Amino acid sequence: MIPNGVASCMTWLVPAPGPERDRLAAVIADLAAGHGGPVFAPHITLARTVDAEPDAVAGVLAAVTAGVPPFEVTLTAIGHEPVFFRALYLRAEPSARLTALRGAAERALGLDPAPDPHLSLLYADLGEERKPAIAAGLGLLGVALPMTIRLDAAEVWGDFREDADRWRRLARVPLGG
């Protein structure tokens, strides 16, 4: 936490409880154990990290998501980048609703656009040559694409930078009020 009640806040859209979320959480935990990465909750980043009071960020999320019912997002392909937080991920199809929510959150928080929508599976510093083999094994872990998930809430998480094991949910805003 940053002094004076301000935190480095991440904003996420999160999958509804159910078998898809459980499967994704299990894949994240398995990959973390196998490749020395942290375990984190399944999510699609809504906007970049912002230093602010969590309650203020939650208020922005409530305003941005007002009247937006839970909705589905299709995860279409596996991606990887030479970036710790995007070591291995599932690309999210940029539907009109997802694109509109991300844009509204970025404008309301005064942030630059976040990377393309995705659901991270592994945070790690791995050589790019290792990632195709890891991606090829995802089917054995129960990942079949395309995969549709239902998003039912926006959340604010406290970001302790690269110490993902210390991230904590600070607020939850259910979609649909």
MARDRENGU-612639 format. One record per residue: z, x, y of N, C-alpha, C in turn. Coordinates in nm, 3 decimals, padded with zeros to 5 digits. Atoms other than C-alpha are relative to their C-alpha. Last residue first. Layout:
<nodes>
<<Z, X, Y>, <Z, X, Y>, <Z, X, Y>>
...
</nodes>
This chain:
<nodes>
<<-00.124, 00.045, -00.065>, <-01.006, -02.615, -00.378>, <00.111, 00.006, -00.096>>
<<-00.007, 00.146, 00.002>, <-01.334, -02.604, -00.571>, <00.128, -00.054, 00.061>>
<<00.120, 00.062, -00.053>, <-01.295, -02.237, -00.649>, <00.013, -00.152, -00.013>>
<<00.085, 00.072, 00.094>, <-00.936, -02.130, -00.703>, <-00.125, -00.054, 00.068>>
<<00.053, 00.120, -00.066>, <-00.805, -01.878, -00.449>, <-00.091, -00.070, -00.101>>
<<00.102, 00.069, 00.079>, <-00.583, -01.609, -00.603>, <-00.039, -00.127, 00.073>>
<<00.023, 00.141, -00.034>, <-00.375, -01.356, -00.412>, <-00.110, -00.055, -00.088>>
<<-00.085, 00.036, -00.113>, <-00.222, -01.008, -00.455>, <-00.015, -00.146, 00.041>>
<<00.050, 00.120, -00.067>, <-00.359, -00.912, -00.798>, <00.101, -00.041, 00.107>>
<<-00.076, 00.122, 00.024>, <-00.247, -00.560, -00.875>, <-00.063, -00.116, 00.074>>
<<00.050, 00.116, -00.073>, <-00.431, -00.230, -00.911>, <00.080, -00.123, -00.039>>
<<-00.103, 00.054, -00.090>, <-00.206, 00.048, -01.049>, <-00.050, -00.121, 00.080>>
<<-00.111, 00.050, 00.081>, <-00.419, 00.135, -01.354>, <00.110, -00.062, 00.087>>
<<00.022, 00.140, 00.038>, <-00.716, 00.157, -01.118>, <00.112, -00.056, -00.086>>
<<-00.106, 00.023, 00.099>, <-00.583, 00.480, -00.963>, <-00.005, -00.146, -00.044>>
<<00.050, -00.025, 00.135>, <-00.913, 00.567, -00.792>, <00.106, -00.020, -00.108>>
<<00.116, -00.088, 00.011>, <-00.824, 00.394, -00.467>, <-00.033, 00.026, -00.146>>
<<-00.065, -00.129, -00.018>, <-00.486, 00.220, -00.486>, <-00.103, 00.109, -00.024>>
<<00.076, -00.116, 00.045>, <-00.659, -00.111, -00.434>, <00.078, 00.127, 00.033>>
<<-00.042, -00.119, -00.072>, <-00.452, -00.426, -00.409>, <-00.064, 00.122, -00.062>>
<<-00.072, -00.100, 00.077>, <-00.649, -00.717, -00.551>, <00.035, 00.117, 00.090>>
<<-00.023, -00.120, -00.081>, <-00.759, -01.033, -00.373>, <00.084, 00.093, -00.086>>
<<-00.130, -00.066, -00.002>, <-00.900, -01.301, -00.600>, <00.000, 00.119, 00.095>>
<<00.013, -00.125, -00.074>, <-01.178, -01.558, -00.598>, <00.139, 00.060, 00.006>>
<<-00.094, -00.038, -00.105>, <-01.167, -01.824, -00.865>, <-00.047, 00.126, 00.071>>
<<-00.081, 00.113, -00.046>, <-01.360, -02.022, -01.127>, <00.099, 00.035, 00.110>>
<<-00.094, -00.054, -00.097>, <-01.655, -01.808, -01.231>, <00.079, -00.116, 00.058>>
<<-00.035, 00.098, -00.102>, <-01.824, -01.930, -01.550>, <00.104, 00.063, 00.092>>
<<-00.144, 00.016, -00.021>, <-01.992, -01.664, -01.759>, <00.020, -00.102, 00.111>>
<<-00.035, 00.082, -00.115>, <-02.341, -01.661, -01.907>, <00.152, -00.013, 00.007>>
<<-00.131, 00.062, 00.019>, <-02.447, -01.376, -02.131>, <00.031, -00.079, 00.127>>
<<-00.081, 00.034, -00.118>, <-02.808, -01.259, -02.157>, <00.129, -00.071, -00.039>>
<<00.059, 00.040, -00.128>, <-02.737, -01.048, -02.337>, <-00.124, -00.083, -00.024>>
<<00.137, 00.043, 00.025>, <-02.509, -01.009, -02.639>, <-00.056, -00.054, 00.132>>
<<00.074, 00.030, -00.123>, <-02.189, -00.808, -02.594>, <-00.144, -00.032, -00.038>>
<<00.009, 00.143, -00.026>, <-01.974, -00.836, -02.908>, <-00.071, -00.037, 00.129>>
<<-00.126, 00.045, -00.062>, <-01.850, -00.478, -02.939>, <-00.005, -00.148, 00.038>>
<<-00.105, -00.008, 00.103>, <-02.125, -00.388, -03.188>, <00.134, -00.047, 00.053>>
<<00.021, 00.112, 00.092>, <-02.377, -00.510, -02.931>, <00.105, -00.003, -00.109>>
<<-00.067, 00.119, -00.051>, <-02.226, -00.267, -02.679>, <-00.018, -00.122, -00.090>>
<<-00.106, 00.047, 00.088>, <-02.323, 00.033, -02.891>, <00.069, -00.128, 00.046>>
<<00.061, 00.047, 00.124>, <-02.658, 00.088, -02.716>, <00.105, -00.056, -00.097>>
<<00.061, 00.131, -00.025>, <-02.476, 00.109, -02.382>, <-00.058, -00.058, -00.128>>
<<-00.113, 00.093, -00.016>, <-02.260, 00.395, -02.511>, <-00.054, -00.141, 00.020>>
<<-00.058, 00.020, 00.133>, <-02.571, 00.573, -02.638>, <00.118, -00.096, 00.006>>
<<00.087, 00.085, 00.083>, <-02.748, 00.519, -02.304>, <00.056, -00.026, -00.140>>
<<-00.008, 00.144, -00.026>, <-02.440, 00.647, -02.114>, <-00.096, -00.086, -00.081>>
<<-00.085, 00.069, 00.098>, <-02.401, 00.993, -02.266>, <-00.009, -00.152, 00.010>>
<<00.062, -00.009, 00.132>, <-02.695, 01.160, -02.084>, <00.081, -00.074, -00.107>>
<<00.099, 00.106, 00.016>, <-02.563, 01.034, -01.750>, <-00.063, 00.002, -00.140>>
<<00.137, -00.046, -00.021>, <-02.260, 01.260, -01.784>, <-00.097, -00.113, -00.029>>
<<00.072, -00.040, 00.121>, <-01.936, 01.070, -01.766>, <-00.137, 00.052, 00.038>>
<<00.089, -00.108, -00.038>, <-01.683, 01.028, -01.486>, <-00.064, 00.053, -00.128>>
<<-00.020, -00.132, 00.059>, <-01.536, 00.696, -01.582>, <-00.096, 00.099, 00.063>>
<<-00.016, -00.091, -00.113>, <-01.498, 00.330, -01.488>, <00.028, 00.137, -00.062>>
<<-00.065, -00.130, 00.017>, <-01.634, 00.120, -01.772>, <00.002, 00.074, 00.133>>
<<-00.058, -00.010, 00.133>, <-01.740, -00.243, -01.812>, <00.079, 00.129, -00.018>>
<<-00.025, -00.133, 00.056>, <-01.822, -00.337, -01.455>, <00.064, -00.009, -00.138>>
<<-00.132, 00.006, 00.063>, <-01.957, -00.685, -01.386>, <00.020, 00.135, -00.069>>
<<-00.013, -00.051, 00.136>, <-02.247, -00.665, -01.143>, <00.143, -00.021, -00.050>>
<<-00.105, 00.064, 00.079>, <-02.376, -00.794, -00.813>, <-00.002, 00.047, -00.145>>
<<00.051, 00.119, 00.068>, <-02.588, -00.537, -00.629>, <00.108, -00.060, -00.090>>
<<00.109, -00.024, 00.095>, <-02.376, -00.291, -00.434>, <-00.044, -00.130, -00.066>>
<<-00.047, -00.069, 00.120>, <-02.162, -00.435, -00.152>, <-00.121, 00.031, -00.088>>
<<00.024, 00.058, 00.133>, <-02.316, -00.528, 00.183>, <00.052, 00.089, -00.112>>
<<00.137, -00.024, 00.046>, <-02.150, -00.378, 00.492>, <-00.018, -00.062, -00.138>>
<<00.030, -00.111, 00.090>, <-01.823, -00.538, 00.597>, <-00.149, 00.014, -00.026>>
<<00.062, -00.105, -00.081>, <-01.702, -00.750, 00.888>, <-00.038, 00.123, -00.081>>
<<-00.088, -00.117, 00.003>, <-01.463, -00.954, 00.671>, <-00.056, 00.115, 00.082>>
<<-00.134, 00.041, -00.043>, <-01.628, -01.288, 00.754>, <00.096, 00.118, 00.007>>
<<00.002, 00.031, -00.143>, <-01.976, -01.135, 00.734>, <00.140, -00.031, 00.051>>
<<00.027, -00.125, -00.073>, <-01.911, -00.971, 00.396>, <00.000, -00.024, 00.151>>
<<-00.121, -00.084, 00.003>, <-01.748, -01.287, 00.260>, <-00.020, 00.128, 00.079>>
<<-00.101, 00.063, -00.086>, <-02.039, -01.507, 00.374>, <00.128, 00.084, 00.004>>
<<00.038, -00.017, -00.140>, <-02.296, -01.270, 00.225>, <00.104, -00.056, 00.095>>
<<-00.016, -00.142, -00.033>, <-02.118, -01.253, -00.110>, <-00.033, 00.025, 00.147>>
<<-00.143, -00.033, -00.006>, <-02.080, -01.629, -00.122>, <00.023, 00.145, 00.039>>
<<-00.057, 00.063, -00.121>, <-02.447, -01.689, -00.034>, <00.148, 00.033, 00.015>>
<<00.049, -00.073, -00.117>, <-02.572, -01.439, -00.295>, <00.060, -00.055, 00.129>>
<<-00.065, -00.131, 00.000>, <-02.354, -01.591, -00.567>, <-00.042, 00.080, 00.124>>
<<-00.143, 00.018, -00.030>, <-02.466, -01.945, -00.479>, <00.072, 00.133, 00.007>>
<<-00.016, 00.040, -00.140>, <-02.837, -01.855, -00.460>, <00.148, -00.013, 00.037>>
<<00.029, 00.141, -00.028>, <-02.824, -01.671, -00.792>, <00.022, -00.030, 00.148>>
<<-00.044, 00.040, -00.136>, <-02.827, -01.290, -00.803>, <-00.043, -00.144, 00.034>>
<<00.117, 00.059, -00.064>, <-02.845, -01.236, -01.182>, <00.043, -00.054, 00.137>>
<<-00.013, 00.145, -00.019>, <-02.545, -01.022, -01.262>, <-00.125, -00.051, 00.071>>
<<00.060, 00.052, -00.123>, <-02.612, -00.674, -01.401>, <00.015, -00.152, 00.003>>
<<00.098, 00.104, 00.030>, <-02.369, -00.566, -01.672>, <-00.052, -00.054, 00.132>>
<<-00.022, 00.137, -00.047>, <-02.189, -00.239, -01.609>, <-00.107, -00.094, -00.053>>
<<00.069, 00.088, 00.093>, <-02.143, 00.124, -01.709>, <00.033, -00.143, 00.041>>
<<00.041, -00.084, 00.113>, <-02.037, 00.417, -01.486>, <-00.080, -00.081, -00.102>>
<<00.116, 00.067, 00.057>, <-02.031, 00.193, -01.180>, <-00.057, 00.083, -00.116>>
<<-00.025, 00.144, 00.011>, <-01.683, 00.273, -01.049>, <-00.121, -00.079, -00.049>>
<<-00.118, 00.032, 00.081>, <-01.714, 00.647, -01.124>, <00.013, -00.151, -00.023>>
<<-00.110, 00.035, -00.089>, <-02.069, 00.676, -00.982>, <00.117, -00.046, -00.087>>
<<-00.086, -00.119, -00.003>, <-02.361, 00.842, -01.162>, <00.114, -00.017, 00.100>>
<<00.030, -00.084, -00.116>, <-02.505, 00.495, -01.231>, <00.092, 00.122, -00.005>>
<<-00.095, -00.109, -00.019>, <-02.521, 00.265, -01.529>, <-00.048, 00.084, 00.116>>
<<00.034, -00.102, -00.098>, <-02.683, -00.068, -01.603>, <00.104, 00.110, 00.000>>
<<-00.100, -00.107, -00.010>, <-02.689, -00.315, -01.888>, <-00.050, 00.100, 00.103>>
<<00.041, -00.132, 00.049>, <-02.894, -00.631, -01.845>, <00.115, 00.099, 00.018>>
<<00.133, -00.011, 00.058>, <-02.879, -01.004, -01.777>, <-00.036, 00.133, -00.063>>
<<00.002, -00.147, 00.010>, <-02.532, -01.128, -01.695>, <-00.122, 00.035, -00.083>>
<<00.057, -00.059, 00.121>, <-02.584, -01.491, -01.599>, <-00.002, 00.152, 00.013>>
<<00.080, -00.118, -00.031>, <-02.354, -01.647, -01.344>, <-00.049, 00.056, -00.132>>
<<00.037, -00.096, 00.103>, <-02.208, -01.994, -01.373>, <-00.084, 00.112, 00.057>>
<<00.142, -00.009, 00.031>, <-02.025, -02.193, -01.110>, <-00.025, 00.108, -00.103>>
<<00.027, -00.106, 00.098>, <-01.680, -02.318, -01.014>, <-00.148, -00.001, -00.037>>
<<-00.058, 00.023, 00.132>, <-01.709, -02.552, -00.717>, <-00.018, 00.122, -00.090>>
<<00.086, -00.060, 00.102>, <-01.766, -02.429, -00.363>, <00.064, -00.023, -00.136>>
<<00.103, 00.092, 00.046>, <-01.603, -02.673, -00.119>, <-00.094, 00.057, -00.104>>
<<-00.033, 00.143, -00.017>, <-01.408, -02.403, 00.059>, <-00.119, -00.085, -00.043>>
<<00.023, 00.073, 00.125>, <-01.513, -02.064, -00.087>, <00.029, -00.149, 00.011>>
<<00.135, -00.029, 00.051>, <-01.559, -01.882, 00.245>, <-00.031, -00.085, -00.124>>
<<00.100, 00.058, -00.090>, <-01.253, -02.043, 00.404>, <-00.141, 00.016, -00.056>>
<<-00.015, 00.146, 00.006>, <-01.025, -01.973, 00.107>, <-00.105, -00.068, 00.088>>
<<00.060, 00.047, 00.126>, <-01.162, -01.619, 00.084>, <00.009, -00.151, -00.012>>
<<00.146, -00.012, -00.013>, <-01.088, -01.559, 00.454>, <-00.067, -00.052, -00.127>>
<<00.043, 00.106, -00.089>, <-00.736, -01.691, 00.406>, <-00.150, 00.000, 00.022>>
<<-00.003, 00.123, 00.080>, <-00.688, -01.462, 00.106>, <-00.044, -00.120, 00.084>>
<<00.119, -00.007, 00.085>, <-00.798, -01.170, 00.325>, <-00.007, -00.125, -00.087>>
<<00.116, 00.024, -00.088>, <-00.540, -01.271, 00.586>, <-00.129, 00.002, -00.082>>
<<00.002, 00.143, -00.032>, <-00.271, -01.302, 00.317>, <-00.118, -00.035, 00.090>>
<<00.050, 00.081, 00.112>, <-00.363, -00.957, 00.183>, <-00.006, -00.150, 00.031>>
<<-00.113, 00.070, 00.061>, <-00.314, -00.796, 00.525>, <-00.054, -00.089, -00.111>>
<<-00.043, 00.120, -00.072>, <-00.611, -00.571, 00.589>, <00.124, -00.055, -00.067>>
<<-00.142, -00.020, -00.030>, <-00.785, -00.250, 00.481>, <00.044, -00.115, 00.089>>
<<-00.035, 00.011, -00.141>, <-01.116, -00.370, 00.332>, <00.151, 00.025, 00.016>>
<<-00.143, -00.011, -00.027>, <-01.284, -00.289, 00.001>, <00.026, -00.001, 00.150>>
<<-00.058, -00.135, 00.004>, <-01.647, -00.403, -00.026>, <00.150, -00.005, 00.030>>
<<00.031, -00.080, -00.119>, <-01.730, -00.768, -00.090>, <00.065, 00.137, -00.016>>
<<00.052, 00.090, -00.101>, <-01.743, -01.014, -00.383>, <-00.044, 00.077, 00.124>>
<<-00.045, -00.032, -00.136>, <-01.705, -00.772, -00.671>, <-00.067, -00.095, 00.099>>
<<00.119, -00.034, -00.077>, <-01.774, -00.943, -01.003>, <00.048, 00.021, 00.142>>
<<00.024, 00.057, -00.134>, <-01.471, -00.938, -01.227>, <-00.137, 00.037, 00.051>>
<<00.141, 00.031, -00.024>, <-01.327, -00.855, -01.570>, <-00.018, -00.069, 00.135>>
<<00.038, 00.138, 00.030>, <-00.971, -00.722, -01.534>, <-00.149, -00.021, 00.024>>
<<-00.001, 00.086, -00.118>, <-00.913, -00.347, -01.543>, <-00.047, -00.139, -00.043>>
<<00.022, 00.139, 00.037>, <-00.837, -00.082, -01.807>, <00.012, -00.084, 00.127>>
<<-00.107, 00.098, -00.017>, <-00.873, 00.276, -01.689>, <-00.041, -00.138, -00.050>>
<<00.003, 00.074, -00.126>, <-01.117, 00.529, -01.833>, <00.117, -00.095, 00.010>>
<<-00.097, -00.051, -00.096>, <-01.071, 00.798, -02.096>, <-00.002, -00.069, 00.135>>
<<00.064, -00.092, -00.094>, <-01.390, 00.725, -02.289>, <00.091, 00.044, 00.114>>
<<00.092, -00.094, 00.062>, <-01.280, 00.552, -02.609>, <-00.056, 00.106, 00.093>>
<<-00.069, -00.081, 00.100>, <-00.972, 00.381, -02.471>, <-00.091, 00.109, -00.057>>
<<-00.098, -00.084, -00.070>, <-01.154, 00.263, -02.159>, <00.071, 00.092, -00.098>>
<<00.072, -00.109, -00.064>, <-01.448, 00.141, -02.368>, <00.095, 00.094, 00.075>>
<<00.052, -00.089, 00.104>, <-01.218, -00.061, -02.592>, <-00.074, 00.120, 00.060>>
<<-00.112, -00.075, 00.058>, <-01.023, -00.208, -02.300>, <-00.048, 00.100, -00.105>>
<<-00.051, -00.090, -00.104>, <-01.341, -00.309, -02.114>, <00.112, 00.087, -00.057>>
<<00.099, -00.107, -00.012>, <-01.489, -00.456, -02.434>, <00.046, 00.103, 00.103>>
<<-00.013, -00.084, 00.119>, <-01.169, -00.656, -02.498>, <-00.098, 00.117, 00.005>>
<<-00.124, -00.076, -00.014>, <-01.169, -00.790, -02.141>, <00.019, 00.095, -00.118>>
<<00.023, -00.104, -00.101>, <-01.536, -00.890, -02.177>, <00.125, 00.087, 00.019>>
<<00.089, -00.099, 00.058>, <-01.465, -01.075, -02.503>, <-00.024, 00.114, 00.099>>
<<-00.077, -00.075, 00.100>, <-01.164, -01.255, -02.352>, <-00.086, 00.111, -00.062>>
<<-00.090, -00.090, -00.072>, <-01.369, -01.356, -02.048>, <00.080, 00.086, -00.097>>
<<00.082, -00.103, -00.067>, <-01.645, -01.491, -02.271>, <00.089, 00.098, 00.075>>
<<00.045, -00.106, 00.091>, <-01.398, -01.665, -02.507>, <-00.084, 00.109, 00.069>>
<<00.085, 00.043, 00.110>, <-01.220, -01.861, -02.236>, <-00.052, 00.118, -00.079>>
<<-00.053, -00.028, 00.134>, <-01.032, -01.837, -01.911>, <-00.094, -00.053, -00.107>>
<<-00.097, 00.099, 00.046>, <-01.261, -01.862, -01.609>, <00.055, 00.041, -00.136>>
<<00.038, 00.096, 00.103>, <-01.438, -01.547, -01.495>, <00.116, -00.094, -00.036>>
<<-00.048, -00.025, 00.135>, <-01.332, -01.383, -01.170>, <-00.041, -00.110, -00.098>>
<<00.020, 00.128, 00.065>, <-01.493, -01.342, -00.830>, <00.033, 00.023, -00.146>>
<<00.072, 00.019, 00.126>, <-01.341, -01.039, -00.666>, <-00.025, -00.147, -00.026>>
<<00.023, 00.143, 00.020>, <-01.220, -00.918, -00.329>, <-00.093, -00.018, -00.119>>
<<00.127, 00.026, 00.066>, <-01.064, -00.572, -00.302>, <-00.011, -00.150, -00.018>>
<<00.025, 00.121, 00.079>, <-00.788, -00.506, -00.052>, <-00.140, -00.005, -00.057>>
<<00.142, -00.019, 00.025>, <-00.654, -00.175, 00.081>, <-00.038, -00.107, -00.101>>
<<00.036, -00.061, 00.128>, <-00.323, -00.308, 00.192>, <-00.149, 00.026, -00.001>>
<<00.143, -00.011, 00.019>, <-00.164, -00.391, 00.526>, <-00.025, 00.070, -00.133>>
<<00.050, 00.115, 00.072>, <00.196, -00.508, 00.526>, <-00.150, 00.000, -00.023>>
<<00.005, 00.121, -00.081>, <00.294, -00.262, 00.800>, <-00.063, -00.119, -00.071>>
<<-00.115, 00.054, -00.074>, <00.222, 00.058, 00.603>, <-00.031, -00.130, 00.074>>
<<00.004, -00.064, -00.131>, <-00.069, 00.101, 00.355>, <00.113, -00.062, 00.082>>
<<00.000, 00.083, -00.119>, <00.000, 00.000, 00.000>, <00.000, 00.087, 00.125>>
</nodes>
